[in-house]
């Protein structure tokens, strides 16, 4: 493999791994979502 091909491959793989790491970090460090269960059921029963 030529030096140019090797450098393109290394840059491509590095960019993909960097983006993957960034996205995983952003998703895994989100605060937990608090949901109130039962709201949909009470709204549906009110409609009936």
N, C-alpha and C positions, 0 to 999 in steps of 0.2 A: 504494500500500500504506500502511496506517495505521502509526502509530508502534508500536502494540501488536503488530501482526502482524510488523513488522520486528524488534522486540526478541525475540519468541518464536522467529523463524527464526534469528536470530544466536545465541541461547542454545542452541537445539537443535543447530545445526551445530557450535558450539563444544564442546558436550558429546560429540558423536560423534567429532570429531577428537581430543579429549583422551583419550577411552577407547581409540581406535585407537592413538594414540601410546604410551600406557601399556602396552598389551598387546604391541605390537611390540617395545618396549624390553625388557619382561620376557622375551619369547621369544628375542630375538636376543642377549641377554647371558647366557643360560644357559651353564654350563660344559659342555664337550664330554663326551659319554657314552662311556666306554671299555667295549667289549664284547669278550668272549673268543669268537672264532669257533671252531666245532667242538665245543662242549659238547653241543649238541643231537644232532649226528651220533653222538658216542660213546655217549650215553645210549640212542639208538635201536638202535645196533648191539649194546649189551649186552643189550637186551631180546630181540633175535632169537637 
